Amino acid sequence: MLYLASKSPRRLELLRQLGMDPELLDVDVPEVRQPGEPAVDYANRVAREKAGAGLLAVMSSPGALVLGA
């Protein structure tokens, strides 16, 4: 099962266009850029944090894949 740890309707739409139907995970990850943090580092950090929080939420589901974005 694929889980999407993102509230972005566009990401969900893109995955569905690819033939996927992920289950949405509502993760509480603050999306705040740190002072001096480059944009690419910010985006990578938030995606990792969302994926990590999502993984914790579905740990009991064997074979679960979590996409944080």
Distance bins in CASP14 RR format, pairs under 12 A and 6 or more apart:
PFRMAT RR
TARGET T0000
AUTHOR 0000-0000-0000
RMODE 2
METHOD distances of the structure
MODEL  1
1 20 0 0 0 0 0 1 0 0 0 0 0
1 21 0 0 0 0 1 0 0 0 0 0 0
1 22 0 0 0 0 1 0 0 0 0 0 0
1 23 1 0 0 1 0 0 0 0 0 0 0
1 24 0 0 0 0 0 1 0 0 0 0 0
1 25 0 0 0 0 0 1 0 0 0 0 0
1 58 1 0 0 1 0 0 0 0 0 0 0
1 60 0 0 0 0 0 1 0 0 0 0 0
1 61 1 0 0 1 0 0 0 0 0 0 0
1 62 0 0 0 0 1 0 0 0 0 0 0
1 63 1 0 0 1 0 0 0 0 0 0 0
1 64 1 0 1 0 0 0 0 0 0 0 0
1 65 1 0 0 1 0 0 0 0 0 0 0
1 66 0 0 0 0 1 0 0 0 0 0 0
1 67 0 0 0 0 0 1 0 0 0 0 0
2 11 0 0 0 0 0 1 0 0 0 0 0
2 12 0 0 0 0 0 1 0 0 0 0 0
2 15 1 0 0 1 0 0 0 0 0 0 0
2 16 0 0 0 0 0 1 0 0 0 0 0
2 18 0 0 0 0 0 1 0 0 0 0 0
2 19 0 0 0 0 0 1 0 0 0 0 0
2 20 1 0 1 0 0 0 0 0 0 0 0
2 21 1 0 0 1 0 0 0 0 0 0 0
2 22 1 0 1 0 0 0 0 0 0 0 0
2 23 1 0 0 1 0 0 0 0 0 0 0
2 24 0 0 0 0 0 1 0 0 0 0 0
2 25 0 0 0 0 0 1 0 0 0 0 0
2 51 0 0 0 0 0 1 0 0 0 0 0
2 54 0 0 0 0 0 1 0 0 0 0 0
2 58 0 0 0 0 0 1 0 0 0 0 0
2 61 0 0 0 0 0 1 0 0 0 0 0
2 63 0 0 0 0 1 0 0 0 0 0 0
2 64 0 0 0 0 1 0 0 0 0 0 0
2 65 1 0 1 0 0 0 0 0 0 0 0
2 66 0 0 0 0 1 0 0 0 0 0 0
2 67 1 0 0 1 0 0 0 0 0 0 0
2 68 0 0 0 0 0 1 0 0 0 0 0
3 12 0 0 0 0 0 1 0 0 0 0 0
3 15 0 0 0 0 0 1 0 0 0 0 0
3 20 0 0 0 0 0 1 0 0 0 0 0
3 21 0 0 0 0 0 1 0 0 0 0 0
3 22 1 0 1 0 0 0 0 0 0 0 0
3 23 1 0 1 0 0 0 0 0 0 0 0
3 24 1 0 0 1 0 0 0 0 0 0 0
3 25 1 0 1 0 0 0 0 0 0 0 0
3 26 0 0 0 0 0 1 0 0 0 0 0
3 27 0 0 0 0 1 0 0 0 0 0 0
3 50 0 0 0 0 0 1 0 0 0 0 0
3 51 0 0 0 0 1 0 0 0 0 0 0
3 52 0 0 0 0 0 1 0 0 0 0 0
3 53 0 0 0 0 0 1 0 0 0 0 0
3 54 1 0 0 1 0 0 0 0 0 0 0
3 55 0 0 0 0 1 0 0 0 0 0 0
3 56 0 0 0 0 0 1 0 0 0 0 0
3 57 1 0 0 1 0 0 0 0 0 0 0
3 58 1 0 1 0 0 0 0 0 0 0 0
3 59 0 0 0 0 0 1 0 0 0 0 0
3 61 0 0 0 0 1 0 0 0 0 0 0
3 63 0 0 0 0 0 1 0 0 0 0 0
3 64 1 0 0 1 0 0 0 0 0 0 0
3 65 1 0 0 1 0 0 0 0 0 0 0
3 66 1 0 1 0 0 0 0 0 0 0 0
3 67 1 0 0 1 0 0 0 0 0 0 0
3 68 0 0 0 0 1 0 0 0 0 0 0
3 69 0 0 0 0 0 1 0 0 0 0 0
4 10 0 0 0 0 0 1 0 0 0 0 0
4 11 1 0 0 1 0 0 0 0 0 0 0
4 12 1 0 0 1 0 0 0 0 0 0 0
4 13 0 0 0 0 0 1 0 0 0 0 0
4 14 0 0 0 0 0 1 0 0 0 0 0
4 15 1 0 0 1 0 0 0 0 0 0 0
4 16 0 0 0 0 0 1 0 0 0 0 0
4 20 0 0 0 0 1 0 0 0 0 0 0
4 21 0 0 0 0 1 0 0 0 0 0 0
4 22 1 0 1 0 0 0 0 0 0 0 0
4 23 1 0 0 1 0 0 0 0 0 0 0
4 24 1 0 1 0 0 0 0 0 0 0 0
4 25 1 0 0 1 0 0 0 0 0 0 0
4 26 0 0 0 0 0 1 0 0 0 0 0
4 27 0 0 0 0 1 0 0 0 0 0 0
4 47 0 0 0 0 0 1 0 0 0 0 0
4 50 0 0 0 0 1 0 0 0 0 0 0
4 51 0 0 0 0 1 0 0 0 0 0 0
4 54 0 0 0 0 1 0 0 0 0 0 0
4 57 0 0 0 0 0 1 0 0 0 0 0
4 58 0 0 0 0 0 1 0 0 0 0 0
4 64 0 0 0 0 0 1 0 0 0 0 0
4 65 0 0 0 0 1 0 0 0 0 0 0
4 66 1 0 0 1 0 0 0 0 0 0 0
4 67 1 0 1 0 0 0 0 0 0 0 0
4 68 1 0 0 1 0 0 0 0 0 0 0
4 69 1 0 0 1 0 0 0 0 0 0 0
5 11 0 0 0 0 1 0 0 0 0 0 0
5 12 0 0 0 0 0 1 0 0 0 0 0
5 22 0 0 0 0 1 0 0 0 0 0 0
5 23 0 0 0 0 0 1 0 0 0 0 0
5 24 0 0 0 0 1 0 0 0 0 0 0
5 25 1 0 1 0 0 0 0 0 0 0 0
5 26 0 0 0 0 1 0 0 0 0 0 0
5 27 1 0 1 0 0 0 0 0 0 0 0
5 28 0 0 0 0 0 1 0 0 0 0 0
5 29 1 0 0 1 0 0 0 0 0 0 0
5 46 0 0 0 0 0 1 0 0 0 0 0
5 47 0 0 0 0 1 0 0 0 0 0 0
5 48 0 0 0 0 0 1 0 0 0 0 0
5 49 0 0 0 0 1 0 0 0 0 0 0
5 50 1 0 1 0 0 0 0 0 0 0 0
5 51 1 0 1 0 0 0 0 0 0 0 0
5 52 1 0 0 1 0 0 0 0 0 0 0
5 53 1 0 0 1 0 0 0 0 0 0 0
5 54 1 0 1 0 0 0 0 0 0 0 0
5 55 0 0 0 0 1 0 0 0 0 0 0
5 56 0 0 0 0 0 1 0 0 0 0 0
5 57 0 0 0 0 1 0 0 0 0 0 0
5 58 0 0 0 0 1 0 0 0 0 0 0
5 64 0 0 0 0 0 1 0 0 0 0 0
5 65 0 0 0 0 0 1 0 0 0 0 0
5 66 1 0 1 0 0 0 0 0 0 0 0
5 67 1 0 0 1 0 0 0 0 0 0 0
5 68 1 0 1 0 0 0 0 0 0 0 0
5 69 1 0 0 1 0 0 0 0 0 0 0
6 12 1 0 0 1 0 0 0 0 0 0 0
6 13 0 0 0 0 0 1 0 0 0 0 0
6 14 0 0 0 0 0 1 0 0 0 0 0
6 15 0 0 0 0 1 0 0 0 0 0 0
6 22 0 0 0 0 1 0 0 0 0 0 0
6 23 0 0 0 0 0 1 0 0 0 0 0
6 24 1 0 0 1 0 0 0 0 0 0 0
6 25 0 0 0 0 1 0 0 0 0 0 0
6 26 0 0 0 0 1 0 0 0 0 0 0
6 27 0 0 0 0 1 0 0 0 0 0 0
6 29 0 0 0 0 1 0 0 0 0 0 0
6 31 0 0 0 0 0 1 0 0 0 0 0
6 43 0 0 0 0 0 1 0 0 0 0 0
6 46 0 0 0 0 1 0 0 0 0 0 0
6 47 0 0 0 0 1 0 0 0 0 0 0
6 49 0 0 0 0 0 1 0 0 0 0 0
6 50 1 0 0 1 0 0 0 0 0 0 0
6 51 0 0 0 0 1 0 0 0 0 0 0
6 53 0 0 0 0 0 1 0 0 0 0 0
6 54 0 0 0 0 0 1 0 0 0 0 0
6 66 0 0 0 0 0 1 0 0 0 0 0
6 67 1 0 0 1 0 0 0 0 0 0 0
6 68 1 0 1 0 0 0 0 0 0 0 0
6 69 1 0 1 0 0 0 0 0 0 0 0
7 24 1 0 0 1 0 0 0 0 0 0 0
7 25 0 0 0 0 1 0 0 0 0 0 0
7 26 1 0 0 1 0 0 0 0 0 0 0
7 27 0 0 0 0 1 0 0 0 0 0 0
7 28 0 0 0 0 0 1 0 0 0 0 0
7 29 0 0 0 0 0 1 0 0 0 0 0
7 31 0 0 0 0 1 0 0 0 0 0 0
7 46 0 0 0 0 0 1 0 0 0 0 0
7 50 0 0 0 0 1 0 0 0 0 0 0
7 68 0 0 0 0 0 1 0 0 0 0 0
7 69 0 0 0 0 1 0 0 0 0 0 0
8 14 0 0 0 0 1 0 0 0 0 0 0
8 15 0 0 0 0 0 1 0 0 0 0 0
8 22 0 0 0 0 0 1 0 0 0 0 0
8 24 0 0 0 0 0 1 0 0 0 0 0
8 31 0 0 0 0 0 1 0 0 0 0 0
8 46 0 0 0 0 0 1 0 0 0 0 0
8 47 0 0 0 0 0 1 0 0 0 0 0
8 50 0 0 0 0 0 1 0 0 0 0 0
8 67 0 0 0 0 0 1 0 0 0 0 0
8 68 0 0 0 0 1 0 0 0 0 0 0
8 69 1 0 0 1 0 0 0 0 0 0 0
9 15 0 0 0 0 0 1 0 0 0 0 0
9 16 0 0 0 0 0 1 0 0 0 0 0
9 24 0 0 0 0 0 1 0 0 0 0 0
9 69 0 0 0 0 0 1 0 0 0 0 0
10 16 0 0 0 0 0 1 0 0 0 0 0
10 17 0 0 0 0 0 1 0 0 0 0 0
10 69 0 0 0 0 1 0 0 0 0 0 0
11 17 0 0 0 0 0 1 0 0 0 0 0
11 18 0 0 0 0 0 1 0 0 0 0 0
11 20 0 0 0 0 0 1 0 0 0 0 0
11 22 0 0 0 0 1 0 0 0 0 0 0
11 24 0 0 0 0 1 0 0 0 0 0 0
11 47 0 0 0 0 0 1 0 0 0 0 0
11 50 0 0 0 0 0 1 0 0 0 0 0
11 67 0 0 0 0 1 0 0 0 0 0 0
11 68 0 0 0 0 1 0 0 0 0 0 0
11 69 1 0 1 0 0 0 0 0 0 0 0
12 18 0 0 0 0 0 1 0 0 0 0 0
12 19 0 0 0 0 0 1 0 0 0 0 0
12 20 0 0 0 0 1 0 0 0 0 0 0
12 21 0 0 0 0 1 0 0 0 0 0 0
12 22 1 0 0 1 0 0 0 0 0 0 0
12 23 0 0 0 0 0 1 0 0 0 0 0
12 24 1 0 0 1 0 0 0 0 0 0 0
12 25 0 0 0 0 0 1 0 0 0 0 0
12 67 0 0 0 0 0 1 0 0 0 0 0
12 69 0 0 0 0 1 0 0 0 0 0 0
13 19 0 0 0 0 0 1 0 0 0 0 0
13 20 0 0 0 0 0 1 0 0 0 0 0
13 21 0 0 0 0 0 1 0 0 0 0 0
13 22 0 0 0 0 0 1 0 0 0 0 0
14 20 0 0 0 0 1 0 0 0 0 0 0
14 22 0 0 0 0 0 1 0 0 0 0 0
14 67 0 0 0 0 0 1 0 0 0 0 0
14 69 0 0 0 0 1 0 0 0 0 0 0
15 21 1 0 0 1 0 0 0 0 0 0 0
15 22 1 0 1 0 0 0 0 0 0 0 0
15 23 0 0 0 0 0 1 0 0 0 0 0
15 24 0 0 0 0 0 1 0 0 0 0 0
15 65 0 0 0 0 0 1 0 0 0 0 0
15 67 1 0 0 1 0 0 0 0 0 0 0
15 68 0 0 0 0 0 1 0 0 0 0 0
15 69 0 0 0 0 1 0 0 0 0 0 0
16 22 0 0 0 0 1 0 0 0 0 0 0
16 24 0 0 0 0 0 1 0 0 0 0 0
18 67 0 0 0 0 0 1 0 0 0 0 0
20 65 0 0 0 0 0 1 0 0 0 0 0
20 67 0 0 0 0 1 0 0 0 0 0 0
22 54 0 0 0 0 0 1 0 0 0 0 0
22 58 0 0 0 0 0 1 0 0 0 0 0
22 64 0 0 0 0 0 1 0 0 0 0 0
22 65 0 0 0 0 1 0 0 0 0 0 0
22 66 0 0 0 0 1 0 0 0 0 0 0
22 67 1 0 0 1 0 0 0 0 0 0 0
22 68 0 0 0 0 0 1 0 0 0 0 0
22 69 0 0 0 0 0 1 0 0 0 0 0
23 54 0 0 0 0 0 1 0 0 0 0 0
23 57 0 0 0 0 0 1 0 0 0 0 0
23 58 0 0 0 0 1 0 0 0 0 0 0
23 61 0 0 0 0 1 0 0 0 0 0 0
23 64 0 0 0 0 1 0 0 0 0 0 0
23 65 0 0 0 0 0 1 0 0 0 0 0
23 66 0 0 0 0 1 0 0 0 0 0 0
23 67 0 0 0 0 0 1 0 0 0 0 0
24 50 0 0 0 0 0 1 0 0 0 0 0
24 54 0 0 0 0 0 1 0 0 0 0 0
24 57 0 0 0 0 0 1 0 0 0 0 0
24 58 0 0 0 0 0 1 0 0 0 0 0
24 66 0 0 0 0 0 1 0 0 0 0 0
24 67 0 0 0 0 0 1 0 0 0 0 0
24 68 0 0 0 0 0 1 0 0 0 0 0
24 69 0 0 0 0 0 1 0 0 0 0 0
25 50 0 0 0 0 1 0 0 0 0 0 0
25 51 0 0 0 0 1 0 0 0 0 0 0
25 52 0 0 0 0 0 1 0 0 0 0 0
25 53 1 0 0 1 0 0 0 0 0 0 0
25 54 1 0 1 0 0 0 0 0 0 0 0
25 55 0 0 0 0 1 0 0 0 0 0 0
25 56 0 0 0 0 1 0 0 0 0 0 0
25 57 1 0 1 0 0 0 0 0 0 0 0
25 58 1 0 0 1 0 0 0 0 0 0 0
25 61 0 0 0 0 0 1 0 0 0 0 0
25 64 0 0 0 0 1 0 0 0 0 0 0
25 65 0 0 0 0 0 1 0 0 0 0 0
25 66 1 0 0 1 0 0 0 0 0 0 0
25 67 0 0 0 0 1 0 0 0 0 0 0
25 68 0 0 0 0 1 0 0 0 0 0 0
25 69 0 0 0 0 0 1 0 0 0 0 0
26 50 0 0 0 0 0 1 0 0 0 0 0
26 53 0 0 0 0 1 0 0 0 0 0 0
26 54 0 0 0 0 1 0 0 0 0 0 0
26 57 0 0 0 0 1 0 0 0 0 0 0
27 46 0 0 0 0 0 1 0 0 0 0 0
27 47 0 0 0 0 0 1 0 0 0 0 0
27 48 0 0 0 0 0 1 0 0 0 0 0
27 49 0 0 0 0 1 0 0 0 0 0 0
27 50 1 0 1 0 0 0 0 0 0 0 0
27 51 0 0 0 0 1 0 0 0 0 0 0
27 52 0 0 0 0 1 0 0 0 0 0 0
27 53 1 1 0 0 0 0 0 0 0 0 0
27 54 1 0 1 0 0 0 0 0 0 0 0
27 55 0 0 0 0 1 0 0 0 0 0 0
27 56 0 0 0 0 1 0 0 0 0 0 0
27 57 1 0 0 1 0 0 0 0 0 0 0
27 58 0 0 0 0 0 1 0 0 0 0 0
27 66 0 0 0 0 1 0 0 0 0 0 0
27 67 0 0 0 0 0 1 0 0 0 0 0
27 68 0 0 0 0 1 0 0 0 0 0 0
27 69 0 0 0 0 0 1 0 0 0 0 0
28 49 0 0 0 0 0 1 0 0 0 0 0
28 50 0 0 0 0 1 0 0 0 0 0 0
28 52 0 0 0 0 0 1 0 0 0 0 0
28 53 1 0 0 1 0 0 0 0 0 0 0
28 54 0 0 0 0 0 1 0 0 0 0 0
28 56 0 0 0 0 0 1 0 0 0 0 0
28 57 0 0 0 0 0 1 0 0 0 0 0
29 45 0 0 0 0 1 0 0 0 0 0 0
29 46 1 0 0 1 0 0 0 0 0 0 0
29 47 0 0 0 0 1 0 0 0 0 0 0
29 48 0 0 0 0 1 0 0 0 0 0 0
29 49 1 0 1 0 0 0 0 0 0 0 0
29 50 1 0 1 0 0 0 0 0 0 0 0
29 51 0 0 0 0 1 0 0 0 0 0 0
29 52 0 0 0 0 1 0 0 0 0 0 0
29 53 1 0 1 0 0 0 0 0 0 0 0
29 54 0 0 0 0 1 0 0 0 0 0 0
29 56 0 0 0 0 0 1 0 0 0 0 0
29 57 0 0 0 0 0 1 0 0 0 0 0
29 68 0 0 0 0 1 0 0 0 0 0 0
29 69 0 0 0 0 0 1 0 0 0 0 0
30 42 0 0 0 0 0 1 0 0 0 0 0
30 45 0 0 0 0 0 1 0 0 0 0 0
30 46 0 0 0 0 1 0 0 0 0 0 0
30 49 0 0 0 0 1 0 0 0 0 0 0
30 50 0 0 0 0 0 1 0 0 0 0 0
30 53 0 0 0 0 0 1 0 0 0 0 0
31 37 0 0 0 0 0 1 0 0 0 0 0
31 42 0 0 0 0 1 0 0 0 0 0 0
31 43 0 0 0 0 1 0 0 0 0 0 0
31 45 0 0 0 0 1 0 0 0 0 0 0
31 46 1 0 1 0 0 0 0 0 0 0 0
31 47 0 0 0 0 0 1 0 0 0 0 0
31 49 0 0 0 0 1 0 0 0 0 0 0
31 50 0 0 0 0 1 0 0 0 0 0 0
31 68 0 0 0 0 0 1 0 0 0 0 0
31 69 0 0 0 0 0 1 0 0 0 0 0
32 42 0 0 0 0 1 0 0 0 0 0 0
32 45 0 0 0 0 0 1 0 0 0 0 0
32 46 0 0 0 0 1 0 0 0 0 0 0
32 49 0 0 0 0 0 1 0 0 0 0 0
33 39 1 0 0 1 0 0 0 0 0 0 0
33 40 0 0 0 0 0 1 0 0 0 0 0
33 41 0 0 0 0 1 0 0 0 0 0 0
33 42 1 0 1 0 0 0 0 0 0 0 0
33 43 0 0 0 0 1 0 0 0 0 0 0
33 44 0 0 0 0 0 1 0 0 0 0 0
33 45 0 0 0 0 1 0 0 0 0 0 0
33 46 0 0 0 0 1 0 0 0 0 0 0
34 41 0 0 0 0 1 0 0 0 0 0 0
34 42 1 0 0 1 0 0 0 0 0 0 0
34 45 0 0 0 0 1 0 0 0 0 0 0
34 46 0 0 0 0 0 1 0 0 0 0 0
35 42 0 0 0 0 0 1 0 0 0 0 0
36 42 0 0 0 0 1 0 0 0 0 0 0
37 43 0 0 0 0 1 0 0 0 0 0 0
37 44 0 0 0 0 0 1 0 0 0 0 0
37 45 1 0 0 1 0 0 0 0 0 0 0
37 46 0 0 0 0 0 1 0 0 0 0 0
38 44 0 0 0 0 1 0 0 0 0 0 0
38 45 0 0 0 0 0 1 0 0 0 0 0
39 45 0 0 0 0 0 1 0 0 0 0 0
39 46 0 0 0 0 0 1 0 0 0 0 0
40 46 0 0 0 0 0 1 0 0 0 0 0
40 47 0 0 0 0 0 1 0 0 0 0 0
41 47 0 0 0 0 0 1 0 0 0 0 0
41 48 0 0 0 0 0 1 0 0 0 0 0
42 48 0 0 0 0 0 1 0 0 0 0 0
42 49 0 0 0 0 0 1 0 0 0 0 0
43 49 0 0 0 0 0 1 0 0 0 0 0
43 50 0 0 0 0 0 1 0 0 0 0 0
43 68 0 0 0 0 0 1 0 0 0 0 0
43 69 0 0 0 0 1 0 0 0 0 0 0
44 50 0 0 0 0 0 1 0 0 0 0 0
44 51 0 0 0 0 0 1 0 0 0 0 0
44 68 0 0 0 0 0 1 0 0 0 0 0
44 69 0 0 0 0 0 1 0 0 0 0 0
45 51 0 0 0 0 0 1 0 0 0 0 0
45 52 0 0 0 0 0 1 0 0 0 0 0
45 68 0 0 0 0 0 1 0 0 0 0 0
46 52 0 0 0 0 0 1 0 0 0 0 0
46 53 0 0 0 0 0 1 0 0 0 0 0
46 68 0 0 0 0 1 0 0 0 0 0 0
46 69 0 0 0 0 1 0 0 0 0 0 0
47 53 0 0 0 0 0 1 0 0 0 0 0
47 54 0 0 0 0 0 1 0 0 0 0 0
47 66 0 0 0 0 0 1 0 0 0 0 0
47 67 0 0 0 0 1 0 0 0 0 0 0
47 68 1 0 1 0 0 0 0 0 0 0 0
47 69 1 0 1 0 0 0 0 0 0 0 0
48 54 0 0 0 0 0 1 0 0 0 0 0
48 55 0 0 0 0 0 1 0 0 0 0 0
48 66 0 0 0 0 0 1 0 0 0 0 0
48 67 0 0 0 0 0 1 0 0 0 0 0
48 68 1 0 0 1 0 0 0 0 0 0 0
48 69 0 0 0 0 0 1 0 0 0 0 0
49 55 0 0 0 0 0 1 0 0 0 0 0
49 56 0 0 0 0 0 1 0 0 0 0 0
49 66 0 0 0 0 0 1 0 0 0 0 0
49 68 0 0 0 0 1 0 0 0 0 0 0
49 69 0 0 0 0 0 1 0 0 0 0 0
50 56 0 0 0 0 0 1 0 0 0 0 0
50 57 0 0 0 0 0 1 0 0 0 0 0
50 66 0 0 0 0 1 0 0 0 0 0 0
50 67 0 0 0 0 1 0 0 0 0 0 0
50 68 1 0 1 0 0 0 0 0 0 0 0
50 69 1 0 0 1 0 0 0 0 0 0 0
51 57 0 0 0 0 0 1 0 0 0 0 0
51 58 0 0 0 0 0 1 0 0 0 0 0
51 64 0 0 0 0 0 1 0 0 0 0 0
51 65 0 0 0 0 1 0 0 0 0 0 0
51 66 1 0 1 0 0 0 0 0 0 0 0
51 67 1 0 0 1 0 0 0 0 0 0 0
51 68 1 1 0 0 0 0 0 0 0 0 0
51 69 0 0 0 0 1 0 0 0 0 0 0
52 58 0 0 0 0 0 1 0 0 0 0 0
52 59 0 0 0 0 0 1 0 0 0 0 0
52 64 0 0 0 0 0 1 0 0 0 0 0
52 66 1 0 0 1 0 0 0 0 0 0 0
52 67 0 0 0 0 0 1 0 0 0 0 0
52 68 1 0 0 1 0 0 0 0 0 0 0
53 59 0 0 0 0 0 1 0 0 0 0 0
53 66 0 0 0 0 1 0 0 0 0 0 0
53 68 0 0 0 0 1 0 0 0 0 0 0
54 61 0 0 0 0 0 1 0 0 0 0 0
54 64 0 0 0 0 1 0 0 0 0 0 0
54 65 0 0 0 0 0 1 0 0 0 0 0
54 66 1 0 1 0 0 0 0 0 0 0 0
54 67 0 0 0 0 1 0 0 0 0 0 0
54 68 1 0 0 1 0 0 0 0 0 0 0
54 69 0 0 0 0 0 1 0 0 0 0 0
55 61 0 0 0 0 1 0 0 0 0 0 0
55 63 0 0 0 0 0 1 0 0 0 0 0
55 64 1 0 0 1 0 0 0 0 0 0 0
55 65 0 0 0 0 1 0 0 0 0 0 0
55 66 1 0 1 0 0 0 0 0 0 0 0
55 67 0 0 0 0 0 1 0 0 0 0 0
55 68 0 0 0 0 1 0 0 0 0 0 0
56 64 0 0 0 0 0 1 0 0 0 0 0
56 66 0 0 0 0 1 0 0 0 0 0 0
57 64 0 0 0 0 1 0 0 0 0 0 0
57 66 0 0 0 0 1 0 0 0 0 0 0
57 68 0 0 0 0 0 1 0 0 0 0 0
58 64 1 0 1 0 0 0 0 0 0 0 0
58 65 0 0 0 0 1 0 0 0 0 0 0
58 66 1 0 0 1 0 0 0 0 0 0 0
58 67 0 0 0 0 0 1 0 0 0 0 0
59 66 0 0 0 0 0 1 0 0 0 0 0
END
